Structures are given as C-alpha cells and as structure tokens.
C-alpha cells in the first residue's frame, strides 16, 4: 500500500472510530442496563479495533496497544462478567504497567526516569499501608489491588504531562480515566457513609457518571496512536 492511500485509510478509520464512539455515548447513558452494558463494552472493542489498524510509533505504540488489550480484558470482567471485580482490577493494574513502560521509554531524561520508577514504588507501598490502616480487618485482595491500580494511574498521568505537548492527548485521557474511578469511589462513599443531595441527584438521575469520563478517556488514548502516525510522517 502506498503512503498516500495509507494516510487516507488511517484518517478515515479515525473519523469512523470517533463517530462510532459518539453514537454509543447516548446508548450507554439512556438505554436499559443490559443494552447499556453491551454498548459500554462495544465502545472498548472499537478502541481496540482502531488501535489494531493504526501502525504509528511501532516501538512505543505497541505498549499502548497492549494496554488497550488489557483494558478489553478488564472491562469484560467488570462490565459483562458476574462477580469478577478482582480479576478486572488486576487487569487494570496490567494496563497501568503497560502505560508506565510506554512513558518510561518515551522519557529521555535519566533523572525523570529514576523519579518515575522510584516514586511509584514508594507511592504503592504507602497506599497499601494506608489501606491496611484504614480498613483494618476488612482489608482484602480487592482493596490492595485497587490502591495499587489507582496509584499507578495517578503516577502515569503526572509523568505523561511531564513529557510535554506530544503526550497531552494521552495525559488528558489518563486524567479522565482517573475521574471515572473517582466517580465510582464517591458513589460507594456516598451510598455507604455520606448523605449529599448533590450526589444523590447525580447518581439518581439514571446517568452512568463513570462512563461520562471513561469512554472519552479510552477514545483519547486510542487517538494517541493516530498522532504517532503523524509524528512518523514528519520523520
């Protein structure tokens, strides 16, 4: 395939990808639970398919593709499967490790690489200790896996922004990724411990609030591969 045709196909696939995600958004938010679940998973399937048809940034881009593949696995457990939260969170840990490897390879500054690796190790240890202190005897594998996953997600977002404008799309995608999990945490907190008229309204309005952030986050992460194609064209 010549370069011109490849560019056209890549751009067309990006347009189709974004259009499909836009079509799925109201289906996720406005349809009955089972239909919404299928739409949710389809949204991630489309991200994976788009990742598969792009071929930019071959060295580092494959790490994003691997992360998206693990995302597909994680969402199978969390969206479609029954009582498989731990498996889903473990898969999301694998996602964040792939993105850590991607950011580590993209970073050319040795000091920043060292800080990236060391800080997430320290953060993970502190978060596990905090979980044990707060939960006490209620600490379980899901709680430990959850703090490890979220700590690595936050670290990835920080170091993605540190790489500058080339990783801005990826960094914003990670922030939205984190906002999704923050919404889930607030939902659990409010339903179990706190009373808030604002939160009651938000979660009682039949709005799938986590996916308001999650679907765009995965779309942006997929589109980072498109920007890699453009970077390759410049070189």
NORPE-V231936 format. One record per residue. N is the residue number from 0. OMEGA is omega as a letter, one per 20 degrees, with the letter a starting at -180 (NA if undefined). Layout:
# NORPE-V231936
n->N omega->OMEGA
n->N omega->OMEGA
This chain:
# NORPE-V231936
n->0 omega->a
n->1 omega->a
n->2 omega->a
n->3 omega->r
n->4 omega->r
n->5 omega->r
n->6 omega->a
n->7 omega->a
n->8 omega->a
n->9 omega->a
n->10 omega->r
n->11 omega->r
n->12 omega->r
n->13 omega->r
n->14 omega->r
n->15 omega->r
n->16 omega->a
n->17 omega->r
n->18 omega->r
n->19 omega->r
n->20 omega->r
n->21 omega->r
n->22 omega->a
n->23 omega->a
n->24 omega->r
n->25 omega->r
n->26 omega->r
n->27 omega->a
n->28 omega->a
n->29 omega->a
n->30 omega->r
n->31 omega->a
n->32 omega->a
n->33 omega->r
n->34 omega->r
n->35 omega->r
n->36 omega->r
n->37 omega->r
n->38 omega->r
n->39 omega->a
n->40 omega->r
n->41 omega->r
n->42 omega->r
n->43 omega->r
n->44 omega->r
n->45 omega->r
n->46 omega->a
n->47 omega->r
n->48 omega->r
n->49 omega->r
n->50 omega->a
n->51 omega->a
n->52 omega->r
n->53 omega->a
n->54 omega->r
n->55 omega->r
n->56 omega->a
n->57 omega->a
n->58 omega->a
n->59 omega->a
n->60 omega->r
n->61 omega->r
n->62 omega->r
n->63 omega->r
n->64 omega->r
n->65 omega->r
n->66 omega->r
n->67 omega->r
n->68 omega->r
n->69 omega->r
n->70 omega->r
n->71 omega->r
n->72 omega->a
n->73 omega->a
n->74 omega->r
n->75 omega->a
n->76 omega->a
n->77 omega->a
n->78 omega->a
n->79 omega->a
n->80 omega->r
n->81 omega->r
n->82 omega->a
n->83 omega->a
n->84 omega->a
n->85 omega->r
n->86 omega->r
n->87 omega->a
n->88 omega->r
n->89 omega->r
n->90 omega->r
n->91 omega->r
n->92 omega->r
n->93 omega->r
n->94 omega->a
n->95 omega->r
n->96 omega->r
n->97 omega->a
n->98 omega->r
n->99 omega->r
n->100 omega->r
n->101 omega->a
n->102 omega->r
n->103 omega->r
n->104 omega->a
n->105 omega->a
n->106 omega->a
n->107 omega->a
n->108 omega->a
n->109 omega->a
n->110 omega->r
n->111 omega->r
n->112 omega->a
n->113 omega->r
n->114 omega->r
n->115 omega->a
n->116 omega->a
n->117 omega->a
n->118 omega->a
n->119 omega->r
n->120 omega->r
n->121 omega->a
n->122 omega->r
n->123 omega->r
n->124 omega->a
n->125 omega->a
n->126 omega->r
n->127 omega->r
n->128 omega->r
n->129 omega->r
n->130 omega->a
n->131 omega->r
n->132 omega->a
n->133 omega->a
n->134 omega->r
n->135 omega->a
n->136 omega->r
n->137 omega->r
n->138 omega->r
n->139 omega->a
n->140 omega->a
n->141 omega->r
n->142 omega->r
n->143 omega->r
n->144 omega->a
n->145 omega->a
n->146 omega->r
n->147 omega->r
n->148 omega->a
n->149 omega->r
n->150 omega->r
n->151 omega->r
n->152 omega->r
n->153 omega->r
n->154 omega->r
n->155 omega->r
n->156 omega->a
n->157 omega->a
n->158 omega->r
n->159 omega->r
n->160 omega->a
n->161 omega->r
n->162 omega->r
n->163 omega->a
n->164 omega->a
n->165 omega->a
n->166 omega->a
n->167 omega->r
n->168 omega->r
n->169 omega->a
n->170 omega->r
n->171 omega->r
n->172 omega->r
n->173 omega->r
n->174 omega->r
n->175 omega->r
n->176 omega->r
n->177 omega->r
n->178 omega->r
n->179 omega->a
n->180 omega->r
n->181 omega->r
n->182 omega->r
n->183 omega->r
n->184 omega->r
n->185 omega->r
n->186 omega->r
n->187 omega->a
n->188 omega->a
n->189 omega->a
n->190 omega->a
n->191 omega->a
n->192 omega->a
n->193 omega->r
n->194 omega->a
n->195 omega->a
n->196 omega->r
n->197 omega->a
n->198 omega->r
n->199 omega->r
n->200 omega->a
n->201 omega->a
n->202 omega->r
n->203 omega->a
n->204 omega->a
n->205 omega->r
n->206 omega->r
n->207 omega->a
n->208 omega->r
n->209 omega->a
n->210 omega->r
n->211 omega->r
n->212 omega->a
n->213 omega->a
n->214 omega->r
n->215 omega->a
n->216 omega->a
n->217 omega->r
n->218 omega->r
n->219 omega->r
n->220 omega->r
n->221 omega->a
n->222 omega->r
n->223 omega->r
n->224 omega->r
n->225 omega->r
n->226 omega->r
n->227 omega->r
n->228 omega->r
n->229 omega->r
n->230 omega->r
n->231 omega->r
n->232 omega->a
n->233 omega->a
n->234 omega->NA
